């Protein structure tokens, strides 16, 4: 099974996710994620949250452009895996 790592989650969001995990009866974070993805409830978003999401998407796209410009060649999974293993050993 694959592993998903999420960093820099704001404390209030983590608190809400923990509450949902208990409320929905999920034992693992994977179960919670699966339920949230398949949940058919309507989620109401404020304009402020929508603006924050749009800003986040734009920042992500900007980061993608920066990384793509600095990439040395066509990316390969094997090459990146080897590079990350060397980094871990240092």
Beta strands, then each sheet from edge to edge (+ up, - down):
end
